Amino acid sequence: MTPDRTTRFACLITACLFAFSPLPALAQTARVSASAASSDHVVSSAALRRAVAASAEMQQTNIAKVERFLSTPRARHAMKKAGLDYRVVRRAVPLLSPRELADLAARSDKARQQFRAGSLTNQQLTYIIIALATAVVVILILKA
């Protein structure tokens, strides 16, 4: 049983319709993608640049705070007493994540303010310095 010519022609037309029916939808998708690519994203590139610059500035500020605190003569003496090399700790500070660095910067600011206010003794400040320096070294070791 061979199909006659009209049946074969109808099957061919049906197959073509099924094969080419996605083309209008694909063309519409391409137009939408092109228009979305030309317009601004959810976050503009200028806002993204400002956020990156602010983050980098905050990172540098926190590095400076921690290094300033650890470079004081009292901190160097405390680290030497604990057997920690100041140079190793200082090189490790920029390697910390932004969250870790912000935490250490906040702790060092708080310790400096409490010592100035007289609520910390010299011994307590020494323990805080040793704890901060040890935390830097431990975080560096864990990242390696």
N, CA and C atoms as a LAMMPS dump frame, in Angstrom:
ITEM: TIMESTEP
0
ITEM: NUMBER OF ATOMS
432
ITEM: BOX BOUNDS ff ff ff
-5.0000000000000000e+02 5.0000000000000000e+02
-5.0000000000000000e+02 5.0000000000000000e+02
-5.0000000000000000e+02 5.0000000000000000e+02
ITEM: ATOMS id mol type element x y z
1 1 1 N 0.823 -1.172 0
2 1 2 C 0 0 0
3 1 3 C 0.875 1.246 0
4 2 1 N 0.891 1.863 -1.124
5 2 2 C 1.643 3.089 -1.214
6 2 3 C 0.667 4.256 -1.185
7 3 1 N 1.021 5.28 -0.425
8 3 2 C 0.113 6.412 -0.365
9 3 3 C 0.084 7.138 -1.702
10 4 1 N -1.038 7.685 -2
11 4 2 C -1.147 8.406 -3.255
12 4 3 C -0.459 9.766 -3.155
13 5 1 N -0.405 10.452 -4.24
14 5 2 C 0.323 11.714 -4.308
15 5 3 C -0.239 12.78 -3.381
16 6 1 N -1.505 12.896 -3.263
17 6 2 C -2.096 13.935 -2.425
18 6 3 C -1.805 13.685 -0.944
19 7 1 N -1.781 12.433 -0.524
20 7 2 C -1.474 12.116 0.868
21 7 3 C -0.018 12.457 1.168
22 8 1 N 0.858 12.106 0.235
23 8 2 C 2.272 12.426 0.438
24 8 3 C 2.485 13.948 0.485
25 9 1 N 1.797 14.652 -0.373
26 9 2 C 1.914 16.115 -0.397
27 9 3 C 1.399 16.731 0.898
28 10 1 N 0.28 16.208 1.41
29 10 2 C -0.275 16.704 2.671
30 10 3 C 0.676 16.432 3.821
31 11 1 N 1.291 15.248 3.833
32 11 2 C 2.264 14.922 4.886
33 11 3 C 3.475 15.851 4.807
34 12 1 N 3.92 16.147 3.595
35 12 2 C 5.058 17.03 3.417
36 12 3 C 4.736 18.443 3.905
37 13 1 N 3.584 18.943 3.597
38 13 2 C 3.153 20.27 4.044
39 13 3 C 3.058 20.296 5.569
40 14 1 N 2.489 19.28 6.166
41 14 2 C 2.361 19.21 7.624
42 14 3 C 3.742 19.189 8.284
43 15 1 N 4.649 18.409 7.732
44 15 2 C 6 18.331 8.285
45 15 3 C 6.699 19.684 8.199
46 16 1 N 6.5 20.378 7.079
47 16 2 C 7.113 21.703 6.928
48 16 3 C 6.535 22.695 7.935
49 17 1 N 5.233 22.629 8.131
50 17 2 C 4.618 23.541 9.1
51 17 3 C 5.166 23.303 10.505
52 18 1 N 5.301 22.037 10.887
53 18 2 C 5.852 21.732 12.207
54 18 3 C 7.316 22.139 12.306
55 19 1 N 8.049 21.971 11.228
56 19 2 C 9.478 22.275 11.25
57 19 3 C 9.734 23.777 11.334
58 20 1 N 8.937 24.574 10.639
59 20 2 C 9.202 26.008 10.572
60 20 3 C 8.344 26.845 11.508
61 21 1 N 7.485 26.233 12.289
62 21 2 C 6.63 27.004 13.197
63 21 3 C 7.403 27.694 14.319
64 22 1 N 8.543 27.166 14.824
65 22 2 C 9.275 27.885 15.874
66 22 3 C 10.008 29.127 15.383
67 23 1 N 10.158 29.312 14.092
68 23 2 C 10.935 30.448 13.594
69 23 3 C 10.404 31.804 14.044
70 24 1 N 9.107 32.095 13.983
71 24 2 C 8.654 33.407 14.475
72 24 3 C 8.952 33.615 15.961
73 25 1 N 8.826 32.559 16.747
74 25 2 C 9.118 32.68 18.175
75 25 3 C 10.604 32.929 18.412
76 26 1 N 11.46 32.246 17.638
77 26 2 C 12.902 32.46 17.77
78 26 3 C 13.285 33.877 17.357
79 27 1 N 12.649 34.37 16.309
80 27 2 C 12.934 35.741 15.865
81 27 3 C 12.516 36.737 16.941
82 28 1 N 11.374 36.502 17.566
83 28 2 C 10.903 37.383 18.645
84 28 3 C 11.88 37.352 19.816
85 29 1 N 12.364 36.163 20.171
86 29 2 C 13.321 36.021 21.268
87 29 3 C 14.609 36.761 20.946
88 30 1 N 15.062 36.669 19.705
89 30 2 C 16.29 37.36 19.314
90 30 3 C 16.11 38.869 19.416
91 31 1 N 14.93 39.383 19.007
92 31 2 C 14.683 40.823 19.114
93 31 3 C 14.669 41.275 20.573
94 32 1 N 14.035 40.489 21.444
95 32 2 C 13.974 40.834 22.867
96 32 3 C 15.362 40.796 23.479
97 33 1 N 16.172 39.78 23.124
98 33 2 C 17.534 39.675 23.662
99 33 3 C 18.388 40.847 23.21
100 34 1 N 18.243 41.236 21.95
101 34 2 C 19.033 42.352 21.434
102 34 3 C 18.647 43.657 22.119
103 35 1 N 17.359 43.859 22.349
104 35 2 C 16.948 45.098 23.005
105 35 3 C 17.349 45.106 24.473
106 36 1 N 17.34 43.947 25.124
107 36 2 C 17.764 43.873 26.521
108 36 3 C 19.258 44.102 26.646
109 37 1 N 20.023 43.616 25.67
110 37 2 C 21.473 43.797 25.726
111 37 3 C 21.844 45.259 25.526
112 38 1 N 21.073 45.978 24.719
113 38 2 C 21.408 47.372 24.478
114 38 3 C 20.987 48.283 25.625
115 39 1 N 19.977 47.885 26.384
116 39 2 C 19.551 48.721 27.509
117 39 3 C 20.376 48.397 28.738
118 40 1 N 20.221 49.201 29.778
119 40 2 C 20.962 49.011 31.014
120 40 3 C 20.447 47.796 31.766
121 41 1 N 21.317 47.155 32.488
122 41 2 C 20.928 45.999 33.287
123 41 3 C 20.235 46.477 34.559
124 42 1 N 19.944 45.53 35.444
125 42 2 C 19.285 45.877 36.69
126 42 3 C 20.128 46.87 37.476
127 43 1 N 21.444 46.658 37.483
128 43 2 C 22.371 47.579 38.134
129 43 3 C 23.176 48.245 37.031
130 44 1 N 23.192 49.544 37.023
131 44 2 C 23.932 50.234 35.973
132 44 3 C 25.43 50.042 36.168
133 45 1 N 26.158 50.184 35.086
134 45 2 C 27.607 49.998 35.172
135 45 3 C 28.243 51.086 36.038
136 46 1 N 27.691 52.274 36.027
137 46 2 C 28.23 53.348 36.876
138 46 3 C 28.024 53.033 38.351
139 47 1 N 26.851 52.505 38.695
140 47 2 C 26.595 52.13 40.085
141 47 3 C 27.5 50.986 40.505
142 48 1 N 27.742 50.066 39.598
143 48 2 C 28.629 48.944 39.897
144 48 3 C 30.06 49.432 40.127
145 49 1 N 30.512 50.373 39.29
146 49 2 C 31.854 50.929 39.486
147 49 3 C 31.968 51.66 40.821
148 50 1 N 30.917 52.419 41.194
149 50 2 C 30.944 53.121 42.485
150 50 3 C 30.998 52.126 43.643
151 51 1 N 30.249 51.037 43.538
152 51 2 C 30.241 50.035 44.608
153 51 3 C 31.603 49.362 44.736
154 52 1 N 32.229 49.055 43.617
155 52 2 C 33.558 48.432 43.648
156 52 3 C 34.577 49.398 44.228
157 53 1 N 34.5 50.665 43.84
158 53 2 C 35.433 51.663 44.37
159 53 3 C 35.238 51.854 45.867
160 54 1 N 33.988 51.881 46.316
161 54 2 C 33.723 52.027 47.753
162 54 3 C 34.224 50.821 48.523
163 55 1 N 34.047 49.646 47.959
164 55 2 C 34.519 48.431 48.618
165 55 3 C 36.045 48.416 48.719
166 56 1 N 36.712 48.809 47.641
167 56 2 C 38.176 48.86 47.661
168 56 3 C 38.677 49.896 48.659
169 57 1 N 37.987 51.031 48.73
170 57 2 C 38.379 52.067 49.683
171 57 3 C 38.186 51.588 51.124
172 58 1 N 37.083 50.895 51.384
173 58 2 C 36.833 50.362 52.725
174 58 3 C 37.882 49.317 53.077
175 59 1 N 38.249 48.487 52.109
176 59 2 C 39.277 47.463 52.337
177 59 3 C 40.597 48.129 52.723
178 60 1 N 40.991 49.176 51.993
179 60 2 C 42.241 49.869 52.291
180 60 3 C 42.192 50.564 53.65
181 61 1 N 41.031 51.121 53.998
182 61 2 C 40.871 51.762 55.302
183 61 3 C 41.02 50.74 56.418
184 62 1 N 40.4 49.584 56.268
185 62 2 C 40.489 48.542 57.293
186 62 3 C 41.907 47.992 57.409
187 63 1 N 42.585 47.827 56.282
188 63 2 C 43.984 47.373 56.327
189 63 3 C 44.821 48.387 57.095
190 64 1 N 44.624 49.657 56.812
191 64 2 C 45.386 50.703 57.503
192 64 3 C 45.105 50.701 59.003
193 65 1 N 43.847 50.508 59.397
194 65 2 C 43.499 50.488 60.822
195 65 3 C 44.197 49.343 61.548
196 66 1 N 44.129 48.148 60.956
197 66 2 C 44.736 46.979 61.612
198 66 3 C 46.251 47.137 61.646
199 67 1 N 46.851 47.575 60.539
200 67 2 C 48.306 47.738 60.518
201 67 3 C 48.761 48.82 61.491
202 68 1 N 47.994 49.901 61.598
203 68 2 C 48.335 50.969 62.543
204 68 3 C 48.317 50.438 63.966
205 69 1 N 47.304 49.632 64.272
206 69 2 C 47.189 49.076 65.622
207 69 3 C 48.325 48.097 65.905
208 70 1 N 48.635 47.241 64.925
209 70 2 C 49.672 46.231 65.145
210 70 3 C 51.085 46.792 65.061
211 71 1 N 51.249 47.991 64.522
212 71 2 C 52.597 48.545 64.388
213 71 3 C 53.022 49.395 65.579
214 72 1 N 52.158 49.571 66.554
215 72 2 C 52.538 50.34 67.735
216 72 3 C 53.631 49.593 68.503
217 73 1 N 54.478 50.316 69.22
218 73 2 C 55.538 49.645 69.989
219 73 3 C 54.97 48.619 70.987
220 74 1 N 53.855 48.954 71.594
221 74 2 C 53.242 48.037 72.562
222 74 3 C 52.814 46.744 71.859
223 75 1 N 52.226 46.862 70.665
224 75 2 C 51.775 45.678 69.922
225 75 3 C 52.968 44.85 69.45
226 76 1 N 53.989 45.513 68.976
227 76 2 C 55.187 44.774 68.538
228 76 3 C 55.82 44.022 69.7
229 77 1 N 55.87 44.666 70.835
230 77 2 C 56.443 44.011 72.011
231 77 3 C 55.59 42.804 72.426
232 78 1 N 54.276 42.973 72.388
233 78 2 C 53.386 41.868 72.769
234 78 3 C 53.519 40.698 71.8
235 79 1 N 53.621 40.992 70.501
236 79 2 C 53.773 39.907 69.525
237 79 3 C 55.117 39.213 69.685
238 80 1 N 56.163 40.001 69.966
239 80 2 C 57.486 39.406 70.172
240 80 3 C 57.467 38.499 71.397
241 81 1 N 56.8 38.964 72.443
242 81 2 C 56.685 38.193 73.679
243 81 3 C 55.925 36.872 73.434
244 82 1 N 54.946 36.909 72.521
245 82 2 C 54.154 35.715 72.216
246 82 3 C 54.813 34.836 71.16
247 83 1 N 55.931 35.279 70.612
248 83 2 C 56.632 34.486 69.618
249 83 3 C 56.079 34.65 68.203
250 84 1 N 55.374 35.734 67.95
251 84 2 C 54.823 36.009 66.626
252 84 3 C 55.691 37.033 65.92
253 85 1 N 56.016 36.77 64.673
254 85 2 C 56.83 37.698 63.888
255 85 3 C 55.934 38.801 63.318
256 86 1 N 56.258 40.037 63.631
257 86 2 C 55.467 41.182 63.188
258 86 3 C 55.382 41.233 61.663
259 87 1 N 56.476 40.932 60.982
260 87 2 C 56.485 41.007 59.517
261 87 3 C 55.524 40.002 58.893
262 88 1 N 55.44 38.809 59.466
263 88 2 C 54.518 37.786 58.949
264 88 3 C 53.076 38.242 59.13
265 89 1 N 52.793 38.769 60.314
266 89 2 C 51.435 39.241 60.594
267 89 3 C 51.082 40.399 59.666
268 90 1 N 52.009 41.315 59.474
269 90 2 C 51.751 42.484 58.628
270 90 3 C 51.52 42.084 57.184
271 91 1 N 52.281 41.107 56.677
272 91 2 C 52.075 40.637 55.3
273 91 3 C 50.764 39.884 55.145
274 92 1 N 50.273 39.293 56.24
275 92 2 C 49.042 38.506 56.163
276 92 3 C 47.787 39.369 56.189
277 93 1 N 47.866 40.556 56.726
278 93 2 C 46.677 41.411 56.881
279 93 3 C 45.969 41.666 55.55
280 94 1 N 46.656 42.052 54.467
281 94 2 C 45.938 42.295 53.202
282 94 3 C 45.333 41.039 52.577
283 95 1 N 45.755 39.867 53.023
284 95 2 C 45.245 38.621 52.462
285 95 3 C 43.916 38.182 53.071
286 96 1 N 43.485 38.883 54.105
287 96 2 C 42.234 38.521 54.761
288 96 3 C 41.041 38.892 53.88
289 97 1 N 39.944 38.188 54.087
290 97 2 C 38.726 38.508 53.337
291 97 3 C 38.176 39.836 53.859
292 98 1 N 37.341 40.498 53.086
293 98 2 C 36.777 41.776 53.547
294 98 3 C 36.04 41.653 54.876
295 99 1 N 35.326 40.547 55.087
296 99 2 C 34.589 40.356 56.346
297 99 3 C 35.557 40.185 57.518
298 100 1 N 36.594 39.358 57.33
299 100 2 C 37.574 39.132 58.399
300 100 3 C 38.321 40.42 58.718
301 101 1 N 38.679 41.142 57.68
302 101 2 C 39.409 42.393 57.87
303 101 3 C 38.561 43.434 58.58
304 102 1 N 37.29 43.527 58.212
305 102 2 C 36.391 44.48 58.876
306 102 3 C 36.235 44.124 60.353
307 103 1 N 36.145 42.826 60.662
308 103 2 C 36.026 42.383 62.052
309 103 3 C 37.272 42.75 62.853
310 104 1 N 38.446 42.483 62.287
311 104 2 C 39.69 42.82 62.997
312 104 3 C 39.867 44.33 63.144
313 105 1 N 39.473 45.083 62.129
314 105 2 C 39.572 46.546 62.218
315 105 3 C 38.656 47.075 63.321
316 106 1 N 37.461 46.52 63.409
317 106 2 C 36.525 46.95 64.464
318 106 3 C 37.07 46.591 65.838
319 107 1 N 37.634 45.402 65.962
320 107 2 C 38.207 44.992 67.251
321 107 3 C 39.384 45.875 67.643
322 108 1 N 40.236 46.187 66.674
323 108 2 C 41.397 47.017 67.007
324 108 3 C 40.97 48.435 67.374
325 109 1 N 39.972 48.978 66.676
326 109 2 C 39.448 50.304 67.043
327 109 3 C 38.866 50.294 68.45
328 110 1 N 38.092 49.258 68.744
329 110 2 C 37.463 49.153 70.063
330 110 3 C 38.523 49.035 71.153
331 111 1 N 39.546 48.228 70.913
332 111 2 C 40.611 48.066 71.913
333 111 3 C 41.363 49.374 72.118
334 112 1 N 41.656 50.083 71.042
335 112 2 C 42.361 51.363 71.152
336 112 3 C 41.534 52.376 71.942
337 113 1 N 40.232 52.443 71.66
338 113 2 C 39.364 53.384 72.37
339 113 3 C 39.236 53.017 73.844
340 114 1 N 39.099 51.738 74.141
341 114 2 C 38.979 51.32 75.54
342 114 3 C 40.272 51.586 76.301
343 115 1 N 41.409 51.403 75.648
344 115 2 C 42.67 51.661 76.322
345 115 3 C 42.83 53.152 76.582
346 116 1 N 42.463 53.979 75.614
347 116 2 C 42.538 55.433 75.803
348 116 3 C 41.604 55.887 76.923
349 117 1 N 40.44 55.263 77.013
350 117 2 C 39.465 55.643 78.039
351 117 3 C 39.869 55.128 79.413
352 118 1 N 40.854 54.237 79.449
353 118 2 C 41.31 53.724 80.727
354 118 3 C 40.559 52.499 81.208
355 119 1 N 39.681 51.945 80.382
356 119 2 C 38.924 50.772 80.823
357 119 3 C 39.688 49.474 80.586
358 120 1 N 40.839 49.548 79.895
359 120 2 C 41.68 48.366 79.696
360 120 3 C 43.032 48.595 80.366
361 121 1 N 43.528 47.562 80.977
362 121 2 C 44.869 47.635 81.547
363 121 3 C 45.871 47.301 80.45
364 122 1 N 47.116 47.539 80.736
365 122 2 C 48.177 47.229 79.799
366 122 3 C 48.203 45.728 79.496
367 123 1 N 47.985 44.924 80.514
368 123 2 C 47.988 43.467 80.34
369 123 3 C 46.809 43.022 79.454
370 124 1 N 45.652 43.605 79.665
371 124 2 C 44.497 43.252 78.835
372 124 3 C 44.726 43.634 77.378
373 125 1 N 45.319 44.801 77.175
374 125 2 C 45.617 45.219 75.814
375 125 3 C 46.628 44.271 75.169
376 126 1 N 47.595 43.832 75.927
377 126 2 C 48.576 42.87 75.416
378 126 3 C 47.883 41.589 74.976
379 127 1 N 46.954 41.091 75.776
380 127 2 C 46.222 39.876 75.406
381 127 3 C 45.391 40.084 74.14
382 128 1 N 44.797 41.244 74.013
383 128 2 C 43.997 41.546 72.816
384 128 3 C 44.897 41.58 71.582
385 129 1 N 46.053 42.206 71.717
386 129 2 C 46.993 42.286 70.596
387 129 3 C 47.443 40.893 70.184
388 130 1 N 47.777 40.071 71.157
389 130 2 C 48.211 38.704 70.849
390 130 3 C 47.075 37.929 70.176
391 131 1 N 45.854 38.106 70.657
392 131 2 C 44.711 37.403 70.063
393 131 3 C 44.482 37.847 68.623
394 132 1 N 44.571 39.153 68.369
395 132 2 C 44.379 39.652 67.009
396 132 3 C 45.472 39.15 66.068
397 133 1 N 46.706 39.216 66.513
398 133 2 C 47.813 38.764 65.673
399 133 3 C 47.72 37.262 65.42
400 134 1 N 47.348 36.512 66.436
401 134 2 C 47.19 35.073 66.273
402 134 3 C 46.047 34.769 65.307
403 135 1 N 44.986 35.526 65.396
404 135 2 C 43.857 35.323 64.479
405 135 3 C 44.294 35.561 63.036
406 136 1 N 45.091 36.576 62.799
407 136 2 C 45.584 36.852 61.448
408 136 3 C 46.399 35.678 60.94
409 137 1 N 47.302 35.178 61.765
410 137 2 C 48.177 34.073 61.358
411 137 3 C 47.338 32.804 61.123
412 138 1 N 46.402 32.514 61.991
413 138 2 C 45.569 31.314 61.841
414 138 3 C 44.733 31.398 60.562
415 139 1 N 44.161 32.546 60.298
416 139 2 C 43.359 32.705 59.081
417 139 3 C 44.26 32.51 57.85
418 140 1 N 45.458 33.04 57.889
419 140 2 C 46.381 32.873 56.784
420 140 3 C 46.723 31.392 56.586
421 141 1 N 46.952 30.679 57.665
422 141 2 C 47.279 29.254 57.566
423 141 3 C 46.098 28.467 57.007
424 142 1 N 44.885 28.813 57.437
425 142 2 C 43.707 28.1 56.955
426 142 3 C 43.448 28.351 55.481
427 143 1 N 43.81 29.516 54.994
428 143 2 C 43.614 29.821 53.576
429 143 3 C 44.627 29.109 52.7
430 144 1 N 45.777 28.765 53.242
431 144 2 C 46.832 28.133 52.447
432 144 3 C 46.55 26.707 52.117
